[in-house]
């Protein structure tokens, strides 16, 4: 079991144990854990420690959670507690809602993940890390799809966890496609909440960012991420959850990204494990939302039914976010001219000035999935002109190019001096046999490749990003390849929207 410490300026430290000793029968794999122990942790302490179970534990460092905990423990803002960060494997299948998969069959192993959590992980952590078995001392949290899974666990199993934290939760998870007669009643978690009353002692912390996405499926002026979260709050209230048991934090300028989730993490930790109550300096006073509010310059003309009677908490533009915007991420530094082949300039120009290509890659994944998942198989085989690719071939071309560009970036980031050859995209497409595969299969592969791409580029430092090599007959840096991967997909998204979708035959 590997062991590391994160040193704070004043000597207060948390310890992180990298634990790979737990084999899950339910999941059929070894589950890797990063267990964060508070300063002064003792397995012989008089009382067991409160515990946070965190999905998507592989993002522990990107959330800067150890450093955040050091600061908060040093300031006395939270009481000692243990964090169990659970690394994901096949998150599109293991996360979701345990009751049923979504309309594309995703989340098929969420029931097994629930069994793993309740029957295997909790006893293991309670025995090995002196964690409390009291559900009032246990919280479960996660981001995006991991947040949906955390909510599902806490809602259905208050005997294990009475509190849940949901960062940009995937409350859109649905049982029917948008173009297959979808209504809001098809949202799976909302339906499950409506099926039974809230249990005594349950508490939920929900967060959304105003820039989580751009989609607005009902054209009401509210992005879906916020709409679905507010509707969930209304559903909880309708099921008898007391107003004080729900906390909603909306982050101005917040993205669907670990940068935002890490920055707002202190508010959740104070809420779940704080020593000074729920109020935090950067949180404005509780207030009812007006019927018309401004969000990104758009008037919010609709409030979800029942939500107007709830009280929400909004962040002021706190110093945390001001500092975050003042100090751009290392990936926001654009590649210099001469560090890429001239023909790729068109791709690089599709990343707006000041934008982070890693954020754009995440947003593209959601946009592309929404566009393509709604196609029928017949529509996915359409060509807008003779000799052009089908949407299936376009998707597999994006995948092929992303793999090749990222492979080049891997070689150069590791200081490989060998020149790499180019490839013929038309030959690749001609032999891809993409049209013989179901779109759901291609989309699952796309999500897996994108997750690997984000993990790779997100783990590079500035020196690695600026390493260079030669590919396709010219020089290129790792940084340029990141921008090329992002811009190349943006190029094809634009073509799909401008040329394919207007020509689609009826479903």
C-alpha positions as CSV (number, residue, x, y, z in Angstrom):
1,X,0.0,0.0,0.0
2,X,1.6,3.3,-1.2
3,X,1.6,6.2,1.3
4,X,2.2,9.9,0.7
5,X,1.9,13.1,2.6
6,X,0.7,16.6,1.5
7,X,2.6,19.2,3.4
8,X,0.9,22.5,4.2
9,X,2.9,25.7,4.9
10,X,2.3,25.5,8.6
11,X,3.0,21.8,9.1
12,X,-0.6,20.4,9.2
13,X,-0.7,17.4,6.9
14,X,-3.1,14.9,5.5
15,X,-1.9,11.5,4.5
16,X,-3.0,9.7,1.4
17,X,-2.9,6.0,1.2
18,X,-3.1,4.3,-2.2
19,X,-5.0,1.2,-1.5
20,X,-5.4,-1.6,-4.1
21,X,-6.3,-4.4,-1.7
22,X,-10.0,-4.6,-2.2
23,X,-11.3,-7.1,-4.8
24,X,-15.0,-6.5,-5.5
25,X,-17.0,-9.7,-6.3
26,X,-19.9,-7.5,-7.4
27,X,-17.8,-5.6,-9.9
28,X,-15.4,-8.4,-10.7
29,X,-12.3,-6.2,-10.3
30,X,-9.8,-4.8,-7.9
31,X,-11.1,-1.4,-6.9
32,X,-8.4,1.2,-6.3
33,X,-8.9,3.6,-3.4
34,X,-7.1,6.8,-2.4
35,X,-7.8,7.2,1.3
36,X,-7.2,10.6,2.7
37,X,-6.5,10.5,6.5
38,X,-6.8,13.7,8.6
39,X,-3.8,15.0,10.6
40,X,-3.3,13.0,13.7
41,X,-5.3,10.1,12.5
42,X,-5.3,7.1,14.8
43,X,-6.9,3.7,14.3
44,X,-7.3,3.6,18.1
45,X,-9.2,6.9,18.4
46,X,-12.0,6.9,21.0
47,X,-14.7,7.3,18.4
48,X,-14.7,6.3,14.7
49,X,-14.1,9.1,12.2
50,X,-16.9,10.6,10.0
51,X,-16.3,9.6,6.4
52,X,-16.8,10.9,2.9
53,X,-17.1,8.4,0.0
54,X,-16.2,10.2,-3.2
55,X,-16.9,8.8,-6.7
56,X,-14.4,9.4,-9.5
57,X,-11.6,9.2,-7.0
58,X,-9.0,9.3,-9.9
59,X,-9.6,13.0,-10.0
60,X,-8.5,13.6,-6.4
61,X,-5.4,15.6,-7.5
62,X,-7.2,17.6,-10.2
63,X,-9.8,18.6,-7.6
64,X,-6.8,19.7,-5.4
65,X,-8.6,18.1,-2.5
66,X,-5.6,17.2,-0.4
67,X,-4.3,20.8,-0.5
68,X,-7.9,22.1,0.2
69,X,-8.2,19.8,3.2
70,X,-4.8,20.9,4.6
71,X,-6.0,24.5,4.5
72,X,-9.3,23.7,6.1
73,X,-7.9,21.5,8.8
74,X,-5.3,24.1,9.6
75,X,-8.0,26.8,9.9
76,X,-10.3,24.6,12.0
77,X,-13.1,24.8,9.5
78,X,-13.9,21.1,9.5
79,X,-13.6,18.3,12.1
80,X,-11.4,15.4,11.4
81,X,-12.9,13.0,8.8
82,X,-11.7,10.3,6.4
83,X,-12.1,10.7,2.6
84,X,-12.4,7.5,0.5
85,X,-11.8,8.4,-3.1
86,X,-13.0,5.5,-5.3
87,X,-11.4,5.2,-8.7
88,X,-13.8,4.6,-11.6
89,X,-13.4,1.9,-14.2
90,X,-16.3,1.7,-16.7
91,X,-18.1,4.8,-15.4
92,X,-20.7,4.9,-18.2
93,X,-21.9,1.5,-17.0
94,X,-21.1,1.4,-13.3
95,X,-22.6,4.9,-12.6
96,X,-26.2,5.9,-13.1
97,X,-29.2,4.8,-11.1
98,X,-29.5,1.3,-9.8
99,X,-33.1,0.8,-10.8
100,X,-32.6,0.7,-14.5
101,X,-30.2,1.7,-17.4
102,X,-30.9,4.8,-19.4
103,X,-32.4,4.7,-22.9
104,X,-29.0,3.8,-24.5
105,X,-28.4,1.0,-22.0
106,X,-25.8,2.9,-20.0
107,X,-25.7,2.4,-16.3
108,X,-26.3,-1.3,-16.7
109,X,-23.9,-2.1,-13.8
110,X,-25.1,0.7,-11.4
111,X,-26.9,-2.0,-9.3
112,X,-23.7,-3.9,-9.0
113,X,-21.9,-0.7,-8.0
114,X,-24.5,-0.2,-5.3
115,X,-24.0,-3.7,-4.0
116,X,-20.2,-3.1,-4.0
117,X,-20.7,0.1,-2.0
118,X,-23.0,-1.3,0.6
119,X,-21.8,-4.9,1.0
120,X,-18.1,-4.6,0.3
121,X,-16.7,-1.1,0.5
122,X,-18.4,0.2,3.7
123,X,-17.4,-2.8,5.8
124,X,-13.9,-2.7,4.4
125,X,-13.4,1.0,5.2
126,X,-15.1,0.8,8.6
127,X,-12.8,-2.0,9.6
128,X,-9.5,-0.8,8.1
129,X,-9.7,3.0,8.5
130,X,-11.8,3.3,11.7
131,X,-14.6,5.0,9.8
132,X,-18.0,5.4,11.4
133,X,-20.9,3.1,10.5
134,X,-23.4,5.7,11.7
135,X,-25.3,7.0,8.5
136,X,-25.4,10.5,10.1
137,X,-21.6,10.5,10.0
138,X,-21.3,9.3,6.4
139,X,-21.7,11.3,3.2
140,X,-21.4,10.2,-0.4
141,X,-20.5,12.6,-3.2
142,X,-19.5,12.8,-6.9
143,X,-19.3,14.9,-10.0
144,X,-21.4,14.7,-13.1
145,X,-22.5,11.1,-13.6
146,X,-20.7,10.2,-10.4
147,X,-22.9,12.8,-8.7
148,X,-26.0,11.1,-10.0
149,X,-24.7,7.8,-8.6
150,X,-24.0,9.5,-5.2
151,X,-27.5,10.9,-5.1
152,X,-29.1,7.6,-6.0
153,X,-27.1,5.8,-3.2
154,X,-28.1,8.4,-0.6
155,X,-31.8,8.6,-1.6
156,X,-32.4,4.9,-1.6
157,X,-30.0,3.9,1.2
158,X,-30.3,6.3,4.1
159,X,-29.4,3.4,6.4
160,X,-25.8,3.9,5.0
161,X,-25.6,7.6,4.0
162,X,-27.8,10.4,5.2
163,X,-26.0,13.1,3.2
164,X,-25.1,13.5,-0.5
165,X,-23.1,16.1,-2.4
166,X,-23.8,16.4,-6.1
167,X,-21.5,18.5,-8.3
168,X,-23.0,19.3,-11.7
169,X,-25.1,16.1,-11.4
170,X,-26.3,14.3,-14.5
171,X,-30.0,14.7,-13.5
172,X,-30.8,14.7,-17.3
173,X,-30.3,10.8,-17.2
174,X,-33.4,9.7,-19.0
175,X,-35.3,6.6,-20.2
176,X,-36.2,8.0,-23.6
177,X,-34.3,9.8,-26.4
178,X,-35.1,13.5,-27.0
179,X,-36.5,12.6,-30.5
180,X,-38.4,9.6,-29.3
181,X,-41.3,11.3,-27.6
182,X,-39.2,12.5,-24.6
183,X,-40.9,14.5,-21.8
184,X,-39.5,15.6,-18.5
185,X,-41.3,12.6,-16.9
186,X,-38.6,10.4,-18.6
187,X,-35.9,11.7,-16.3
188,X,-35.0,8.7,-14.2
189,X,-33.9,10.2,-10.9
190,X,-36.8,12.6,-10.8
191,X,-39.2,9.7,-11.2
192,X,-37.5,7.7,-8.5
193,X,-37.7,10.6,-6.1
194,X,-41.4,11.1,-6.9
195,X,-42.0,7.4,-6.0
196,X,-41.6,7.8,-2.2
197,X,-41.4,10.4,0.6
198,X,-38.1,11.7,1.9
199,X,-36.7,9.8,4.9
200,X,-36.0,11.5,8.3
201,X,-32.5,13.0,8.5
202,X,-31.7,13.0,4.7
203,X,-29.8,16.1,3.5
204,X,-28.7,17.0,0.0
205,X,-26.1,19.6,-1.3
206,X,-26.5,20.3,-5.0
207,X,-24.3,22.5,-7.2
208,X,-24.6,23.7,-10.8
209,X,-22.5,26.2,-12.8
210,X,-23.9,28.8,-15.1
211,X,-21.5,27.5,-17.8
212,X,-22.0,23.8,-17.2
213,X,-23.3,23.5,-20.7
214,X,-25.2,25.5,-23.4
215,X,-28.1,23.2,-24.1
216,X,-31.7,24.3,-23.4
217,X,-33.9,21.5,-24.7
218,X,-37.2,23.3,-23.8
219,X,-36.0,26.8,-24.9
220,X,-37.0,28.4,-21.7
221,X,-33.8,30.5,-21.2
222,X,-32.4,28.2,-18.5
223,X,-29.6,25.7,-19.4
224,X,-30.6,22.1,-18.8
225,X,-28.0,21.6,-16.1
226,X,-29.7,24.2,-13.9
227,X,-33.2,23.4,-15.0
228,X,-32.8,19.7,-14.0
229,X,-31.2,20.6,-10.7
230,X,-33.9,23.0,-9.7
231,X,-36.5,20.5,-10.7
232,X,-34.8,18.0,-8.5
233,X,-35.0,20.5,-5.6
234,X,-38.7,20.9,-6.3
235,X,-39.2,17.2,-6.4
236,X,-37.4,16.8,-3.0
237,X,-39.6,19.5,-1.5
238,X,-42.7,17.8,-2.8
239,X,-41.6,14.6,-1.1
240,X,-41.4,16.3,2.3
241,X,-37.7,17.2,2.5
242,X,-37.5,20.2,4.9
243,X,-36.1,23.4,3.3
244,X,-33.1,23.4,5.7
245,X,-32.1,19.9,4.5
246,X,-31.4,21.0,0.9
247,X,-28.6,23.4,-0.1
248,X,-28.2,24.7,-3.7
249,X,-25.1,26.6,-4.8
250,X,-25.0,28.0,-8.3
251,X,-21.6,29.1,-9.4
252,X,-21.5,32.1,-11.8
253,X,-19.1,31.2,-14.6
254,X,-18.8,27.7,-13.2
255,X,-17.9,25.0,-15.8
256,X,-18.4,21.2,-16.0
257,X,-14.9,20.8,-14.9
258,X,-12.7,19.8,-11.9
259,X,-11.5,23.4,-11.7
260,X,-14.9,24.6,-10.7
261,X,-15.7,21.6,-8.6
262,X,-12.4,21.9,-6.7
263,X,-13.0,25.6,-6.1
264,X,-16.5,25.1,-4.7
265,X,-15.4,22.0,-2.7
266,X,-14.8,24.0,0.6
267,X,-18.5,25.0,0.7
268,X,-19.6,21.3,0.5
269,X,-17.0,20.2,3.1
270,X,-18.1,22.9,5.5
271,X,-21.7,21.8,4.9
272,X,-21.0,18.1,5.5
273,X,-18.2,18.2,8.1
274,X,-18.0,21.8,9.3
275,X,-17.3,23.0,12.8
276,X,-19.0,26.4,12.5
277,X,-22.4,25.6,11.0
278,X,-23.5,25.8,7.4
279,X,-22.8,29.4,6.7
280,X,-19.7,30.2,4.8
281,X,-18.2,33.7,4.2
282,X,-18.5,33.6,0.4
283,X,-22.2,32.5,0.4
284,X,-24.8,35.2,0.1
285,X,-27.7,35.4,2.5
286,X,-30.6,33.0,1.7
287,X,-33.1,34.6,-0.6
288,X,-36.0,33.6,-2.8
289,X,-35.2,33.9,-6.5
290,X,-37.1,36.5,-8.5
291,X,-39.3,35.3,-11.3
292,X,-37.0,36.9,-13.8
293,X,-33.3,36.6,-13.3
294,X,-30.4,37.3,-15.6
295,X,-28.1,34.4,-16.6
296,X,-25.4,35.1,-19.2
297,X,-27.5,38.0,-20.5
298,X,-30.6,35.8,-21.1
299,X,-33.8,36.4,-19.1
300,X,-35.0,33.3,-17.1
301,X,-38.7,33.4,-18.0
302,X,-39.7,30.1,-16.3
303,X,-39.2,28.7,-12.9
304,X,-39.7,24.9,-12.5
305,X,-43.0,24.1,-10.8
306,X,-42.7,24.4,-7.1
307,X,-39.2,25.8,-7.1
308,X,-40.2,29.4,-6.5
309,X,-41.2,28.4,-2.9
310,X,-37.8,27.1,-2.1
311,X,-34.8,29.1,-0.9
312,X,-31.5,28.9,-2.7
313,X,-28.0,30.0,-2.0
314,X,-25.9,31.7,-4.7
315,X,-22.2,32.4,-4.7
316,X,-21.0,36.0,-4.9
317,X,-18.1,36.4,-7.2
318,X,-15.7,35.2,-4.5
319,X,-12.0,35.7,-4.4
320,X,-11.6,32.1,-5.2
321,X,-13.2,32.5,-8.6
322,X,-11.6,35.8,-9.2
323,X,-8.2,34.2,-8.6
324,X,-9.1,31.3,-10.8
325,X,-10.0,33.5,-13.7
326,X,-7.0,35.8,-13.1
327,X,-4.5,32.9,-13.3
328,X,-5.2,31.0,-16.6
329,X,-4.7,27.3,-16.7
330,X,-1.5,26.2,-18.3
331,X,-3.5,24.7,-21.2
332,X,-5.0,28.2,-21.9
333,X,-1.6,29.4,-23.2
334,X,-2.0,29.1,-27.0
335,X,0.7,27.4,-29.2
336,X,3.2,29.8,-30.8
337,X,3.4,30.0,-34.6
338,X,6.0,27.6,-36.0
339,X,5.1,24.9,-33.4
340,X,2.7,23.2,-35.8
341,X,2.1,22.5,-39.5
342,X,0.5,25.4,-41.3
343,X,-2.6,23.5,-42.4
344,X,-3.6,22.9,-38.8
345,X,-3.9,26.6,-38.2
346,X,-7.5,26.4,-39.2
347,X,-8.2,23.9,-36.3
348,X,-6.3,26.0,-33.8
349,X,-8.2,29.1,-34.8
350,X,-11.5,27.4,-33.8
351,X,-10.5,27.6,-30.1
352,X,-11.6,31.0,-28.9
353,X,-8.9,33.3,-27.4
354,X,-8.7,32.7,-23.6
355,X,-10.6,29.4,-23.8
356,X,-9.2,26.2,-22.2
357,X,-9.2,23.4,-24.8
358,X,-9.7,20.8,-22.0
359,X,-12.9,22.5,-21.1
360,X,-13.9,22.7,-24.7
361,X,-13.2,19.0,-25.2
362,X,-15.6,18.2,-22.3
363,X,-18.3,20.4,-23.7
364,X,-17.8,18.9,-27.2
365,X,-18.3,15.4,-25.8
366,X,-21.7,16.3,-24.4
367,X,-22.7,18.2,-27.5
368,X,-21.7,15.5,-29.9
369,X,-23.3,12.8,-27.9
370,X,-26.6,14.7,-27.7
371,X,-26.6,15.3,-31.5
372,X,-25.7,11.8,-32.6
373,X,-27.6,9.8,-29.9
374,X,-30.9,11.2,-31.2
375,X,-30.3,9.9,-34.8
376,X,-32.1,6.8,-36.0
377,X,-30.0,4.2,-37.7
378,X,-31.3,5.3,-41.1
379,X,-30.4,8.9,-40.4
380,X,-26.9,7.8,-39.2
381,X,-26.3,6.4,-42.7
382,X,-27.2,9.5,-44.6
383,X,-24.8,11.3,-46.9
384,X,-25.5,15.0,-47.6
385,X,-23.9,14.7,-51.0
386,X,-22.5,11.8,-53.1
387,X,-19.1,10.6,-51.9
388,X,-19.4,12.3,-48.5
389,X,-19.1,10.4,-45.2
390,X,-22.1,9.3,-43.2
391,X,-22.5,10.6,-39.6
392,X,-21.2,7.2,-38.4
393,X,-18.0,7.6,-40.6
394,X,-17.6,11.2,-39.4
395,X,-17.7,10.0,-35.8
396,X,-15.2,7.2,-36.3
397,X,-12.9,9.6,-38.2
398,X,-13.0,11.9,-35.2
399,X,-12.0,9.0,-33.0
400,X,-9.2,7.9,-35.3
401,X,-7.7,11.3,-35.6
402,X,-8.0,11.9,-31.8
403,X,-6.2,8.6,-31.1
404,X,-3.4,9.5,-33.6
405,X,-2.9,13.1,-32.4
406,X,-2.9,12.0,-28.8
407,X,-0.4,9.2,-29.5
408,X,1.9,11.7,-31.1
409,X,1.5,13.9,-28.0
410,X,2.3,11.0,-25.7
411,X,5.5,10.2,-27.7
412,X,6.7,13.8,-27.6
413,X,5.7,14.5,-24.0
414,X,8.0,11.6,-23.1
415,X,10.8,13.3,-25.1
416,X,10.8,10.7,-27.9
417,X,12.9,12.1,-30.8
418,X,11.8,9.7,-33.5
419,X,9.8,11.3,-36.4
420,X,6.3,9.9,-36.8
421,X,4.5,9.4,-40.1
422,X,1.3,10.9,-41.3
423,X,-1.9,9.0,-42.2
424,X,-4.5,9.1,-45.0
425,X,-7.8,9.9,-43.5
426,X,-9.8,8.8,-46.5
427,X,-8.1,5.4,-46.5
428,X,-8.9,5.1,-42.8
429,X,-12.5,6.0,-43.4
430,X,-12.9,3.6,-46.4
431,X,-11.7,0.7,-44.3
432,X,-13.4,1.6,-41.0
433,X,-16.6,-0.3,-41.6
434,X,-18.2,2.3,-39.3
435,X,-21.6,1.8,-41.1
436,X,-21.8,-1.8,-40.0
437,X,-21.8,-0.8,-36.3
438,X,-24.7,0.6,-34.2
439,X,-24.4,4.2,-33.3
440,X,-24.7,3.3,-29.6
441,X,-21.5,1.2,-29.9
442,X,-19.6,4.0,-31.6
443,X,-20.7,6.5,-29.0
444,X,-19.6,4.3,-26.2
445,X,-16.2,4.0,-27.9
446,X,-16.1,7.8,-28.3
447,X,-16.7,8.4,-24.6
448,X,-14.0,6.0,-23.7
449,X,-11.5,7.6,-26.0
450,X,-12.4,11.1,-24.9
451,X,-12.0,10.1,-21.2
452,X,-8.5,8.8,-22.0
453,X,-7.6,11.9,-23.9
454,X,-8.8,14.2,-21.1
455,X,-6.9,12.2,-18.5
456,X,-3.7,12.3,-20.5
457,X,-3.6,16.0,-21.4
458,X,-5.0,17.0,-18.0
459,X,-2.0,15.2,-16.3
460,X,0.7,17.1,-18.2
461,X,2.7,20.0,-16.7
462,X,3.8,23.1,-18.6
463,X,7.2,21.7,-19.5
464,X,5.6,18.5,-21.0
465,X,3.1,20.6,-23.0
466,X,5.9,22.5,-24.6
467,X,8.0,19.5,-25.7
468,X,8.3,19.1,-29.4
469,X,8.8,16.4,-32.0
470,X,8.3,15.9,-35.7
471,X,5.2,14.3,-37.3
472,X,3.9,14.2,-40.8
473,X,7.0,16.0,-42.1
474,X,7.0,19.0,-39.7
475,X,7.6,20.2,-36.2
476,X,4.8,20.1,-33.6
477,X,4.5,20.6,-29.8
478,X,2.4,18.7,-27.4
479,X,0.5,21.9,-26.7
480,X,-0.3,22.3,-30.4
481,X,-1.6,18.8,-30.6
482,X,-4.0,19.5,-27.7
483,X,-5.4,22.4,-29.6
484,X,-5.5,20.4,-32.9
485,X,-7.5,17.6,-31.3
486,X,-10.0,20.2,-30.0
487,X,-10.2,22.3,-33.1
488,X,-10.5,19.2,-35.4
489,X,-13.6,18.0,-33.6
490,X,-15.0,21.6,-33.6
491,X,-14.5,21.6,-37.3
492,X,-16.5,18.5,-37.8
493,X,-19.2,19.6,-35.3
494,X,-19.7,22.7,-37.5
495,X,-19.9,20.6,-40.7
496,X,-22.5,18.3,-39.1
497,X,-24.7,21.2,-38.1
498,X,-24.3,23.2,-41.3
499,X,-24.5,20.4,-43.9
500,X,-25.8,17.2,-42.4
501,X,-28.6,18.2,-40.0
502,X,-30.5,20.4,-42.5
503,X,-30.5,17.5,-44.9
504,X,-31.6,14.8,-42.5
505,X,-34.6,12.6,-43.7
506,X,-37.5,12.4,-41.3
507,X,-37.1,10.0,-38.4
